[in-house]
């Protein structure tokens, strides 16, 4: 047998072996454990949320949650035939809790970032929602741009652990910076003239100007930075992400998503 023929047969055998390995790997990936199966088996979807971010998720004094994401999770869990189990977390602990497996997914106005993408999957985005300042209505004209805000006389306030803090620290180098321990009291601090500007997502700025007379969102239709909202999912869980994405697609196609959003934002 010639050397050339032996080589051809060796290559053919190698190709068959590689194909077999790929087939096995594909089958293994398809049968890999997924939250999609675990959630249905347990009958419960564990959902982490900070619960301090209107209109997405708000933890009420009676212990229940309300908001856009809360209503949408009722739809998702119904499609799975399971019940939601809400787990209160904070923005600082959101990713550690997710990575530790304390929840099956996380919601509540979560901005899509590459830093978060390193440790988790995101669902398809469900809302475009850029960074928008909110200030006392009398001062709106003063805070139109990042440059307008970033002055030594401006008192910028922000909450810890999320994209609001990252935006503030990345963009404001001259302004007076103040880290507020929680999100909910920030708006009262501005009203009380103990702070001047908070930069958050446009949906929250619009919601809070309705709830807090005297506060105004600054150009919420022209945000300072583009942003998207999505749901946080376990990294590598392709089956679960595919299910959540398909559910979200159908919710938007049917108009169910738009009806929920309009109840909280219109």
C-alpha positions in Angstrom: 0.0 0.0 0.0 1.4 3.4 -0.9 2.2 6.0 1.7 -0.3 8.3 0.0 -3.1 5.8 0.3 -2.3 5.1 4.0 -2.3 8.9 4.7 -5.7 9.2 3.0 -7.2 6.4 5.1 -5.7 7.8 8.2 -7.2 11.2 7.5 -10.5 9.6 6.8 -10.4 7.7 10.1 -9.5 10.9 11.9 -12.4 12.7 10.3 -14.8 10.0 11.4 -13.5 10.1 14.9 -13.8 13.9 15.0 -17.3 13.7 13.8 -18.2 11.2 16.4 -16.7 13.4 19.1 -18.6 16.4 17.9 -21.8 14.4 17.8 -21.3 13.3 21.4 -20.5 16.8 22.5 -23.6 18.1 20.8 -25.7 15.4 22.5 -24.1 16.3 25.8 -24.9 20.0 25.4 -28.5 19.2 24.5 -28.9 17.1 27.6 -27.0 19.4 30.0 -28.8 20.5 33.1 -30.8 23.7 32.5 -32.7 26.0 34.8 -35.6 25.5 32.4 -35.9 21.9 33.5 -35.1 22.5 37.2 -37.6 25.3 37.5 -40.4 23.2 36.0 -39.5 20.3 38.3 -39.4 22.5 41.4 -42.6 24.3 40.4 -41.0 27.6 41.5 -39.0 30.3 39.6 -36.6 32.1 42.0 -36.4 35.8 41.0 -33.8 38.1 42.5 -34.6 41.9 42.5 -33.4 44.9 44.5 -37.0 46.1 44.6 -36.1 49.8 44.9 -36.5 50.8 41.3 -39.8 52.2 40.1 -41.4 51.5 37.7 -39.7 48.1 37.3 -39.7 46.5 40.7 -40.7 48.0 44.0 -40.8 46.2 47.4 -43.9 47.5 49.2 -44.2 47.8 53.0 -46.5 44.8 53.1 -43.7 42.6 51.7 -45.1 42.3 48.2 -43.6 43.5 44.9 -45.1 45.6 42.1 -43.9 47.1 38.8 -43.4 46.3 35.1 -41.1 43.4 35.7 -43.3 42.0 38.5 -46.3 41.9 36.1 -44.1 40.4 33.3 -42.8 37.7 35.6 -46.3 36.7 36.4 -46.7 36.1 32.7 -43.4 34.2 32.4 -44.1 31.9 35.3 -47.7 31.2 34.1 -46.2 30.1 30.7 -43.9 27.7 32.6 -46.7 26.5 34.9 -44.8 27.5 38.1 -45.0 30.1 40.8 -42.7 33.1 41.3 -40.5 33.2 44.4 -39.2 36.8 45.0 -35.8 37.1 46.6 -34.9 40.6 47.8 -31.3 41.6 47.0 -29.4 44.9 46.5 -27.6 46.3 43.5 -24.2 45.5 45.1 -25.2 41.9 45.8 -27.2 41.3 42.6 -24.4 39.7 40.6 -22.9 37.8 43.6 -26.3 36.3 44.4 -26.8 35.4 40.7 -23.4 33.7 40.4 -23.9 31.9 43.7 -27.1 30.3 42.4 -29.4 32.0 44.9 -31.9 32.8 42.1 -32.8 31.4 38.6 -32.9 34.9 37.1 -32.8 38.6 38.2 -35.1 41.5 37.2 -35.9 45.0 38.2 -34.6 47.5 35.7 -31.2 45.9 35.0 -29.0 47.7 32.5 -27.2 45.6 29.9 -23.4 46.1 30.4 -20.4 44.2 29.2 -19.2 43.8 32.8 -22.3 42.0 33.8 -22.1 40.0 30.5 -18.8 38.6 31.7 -20.5 36.7 34.6 -24.1 36.1 33.3 -26.3 35.9 30.3 -28.8 38.6 29.3 -32.2 37.9 27.8 -33.0 39.8 24.6 -33.5 43.5 25.6 -37.1 44.5 26.3 -36.6 48.3 26.6 -34.3 51.0 25.3 -33.8 53.2 28.3 -30.8 55.7 28.4 -29.3 57.7 31.2 -31.3 60.8 32.1 -30.7 63.5 34.8 -33.5 64.4 37.2 -33.3 67.7 39.2 -35.5 70.3 40.8 -37.7 71.7 38.1 -36.3 75.2 38.6 -32.8 73.9 37.7 -33.6 71.9 34.6 -32.0 74.5 32.3 -28.7 74.3 34.3 -28.2 70.5 33.7 -28.7 69.8 30.0 -25.5 68.0 29.3 -22.7 66.1 31.1 -20.5 69.2 30.9 -23.3 71.3 32.5 -23.5 68.9 35.4 -19.8 68.4 35.8 -19.0 71.6 37.6 -17.5 72.1 41.1 -20.7 73.7 42.3 -23.0 70.8 41.3 -23.8 68.2 44.0 -24.3 64.8 42.2 -25.9 62.0 44.1 -26.0 58.3 43.1 -26.8 54.9 44.5 -24.2 52.2 44.9 -23.5 49.0 43.0 -25.1 49.5 39.6 -24.8 51.3 36.3 -25.9 54.7 37.9 -22.8 54.7 40.1 -20.6 53.6 37.1 -22.0 56.4 35.0 -21.5 59.0 37.7 -17.9 58.0 38.4 -16.9 57.8 34.8 -18.4 61.1 33.7 -18.2 63.5 36.6 -14.7 64.6 37.6 -15.3 68.1 39.0 -18.7 67.9 40.5 -19.3 67.2 44.2 -20.0 63.4 44.4 -22.2 61.8 47.0 -22.9 58.1 47.4 -26.4 57.6 48.9 -26.9 54.2 50.6 -30.2 53.5 49.0 -32.0 54.5 45.8 -35.4 55.4 47.2 -34.3 58.4 49.4 -32.3 60.1 46.6 -35.3 62.0 45.2 -36.2 63.5 48.6 -32.6 64.6 49.0 -32.8 66.6 45.8 -36.2 68.1 46.8 -34.7 69.1 50.2 -31.8 70.8 48.4 -29.2 68.5 49.9 -28.3 67.4 46.4 -28.8 68.7 42.9 -28.7 66.0 40.3 -29.3 62.3 40.0 -28.6 60.5 36.7 -30.7 57.3 36.2 -32.7 55.6 33.4 -35.2 57.7 31.7 -38.1 55.5 32.8 -37.3 56.0 36.4 -36.8 59.7 35.9 -40.2 60.0 34.3 -41.9 57.9 37.0 -40.3 59.9 39.8 -41.3 63.3 38.4 -44.9 62.1 38.6 -44.5 60.9 42.2 -42.4 63.8 43.4 -43.8 67.2 42.5 -41.0 69.7 42.1 -38.7 67.2 40.4 -38.3 67.1 36.6 -36.7 64.7 34.2 -34.2 66.5 32.0 -34.8 65.6 28.3 -35.8 62.0 28.9 -36.4 61.5 25.2 -32.8 62.5 24.5 -30.7 60.5 27.1 -27.1 61.3 27.9 -26.2 57.7 27.1 -27.8 54.9 25.2 -29.0 52.0 27.3 -31.0 48.8 27.2 -32.9 46.8 29.9 -32.9 43.0 30.0 -33.2 40.1 32.4 -30.2 38.5 34.0 -29.8 34.8 33.4 -27.3 32.1 34.4 -24.2 32.2 32.2 -24.1 29.3 29.8 -27.7 28.2 30.1 -28.6 28.4 26.5 -31.9 26.5 26.8 -33.3 28.8 29.5 -32.2 31.9 27.7 -33.9 30.6 24.5 -37.1 30.0 26.4 -37.1 33.5 28.0 -36.3 35.2 24.7 -39.1 33.3 22.9 -41.6 34.2 25.7 -40.6 37.8 25.5 -40.9 37.8 21.7 -44.4 36.4 21.8 -45.4 38.8 24.6 -44.4 41.7 22.4 -45.9 40.3 19.2 -49.2 39.8 21.0 -49.3 43.2 22.6 -49.2 41.8 26.2 -45.9 43.5 26.9 -47.1 46.9 25.6 -50.2 46.7 27.8 -48.1 46.1 30.9 -45.6 48.8 30.1 -48.3 51.4 29.4 -50.0 50.7 32.8 -46.8 51.9 34.5 -45.3 54.5 32.1 -48.3 56.3 30.5 
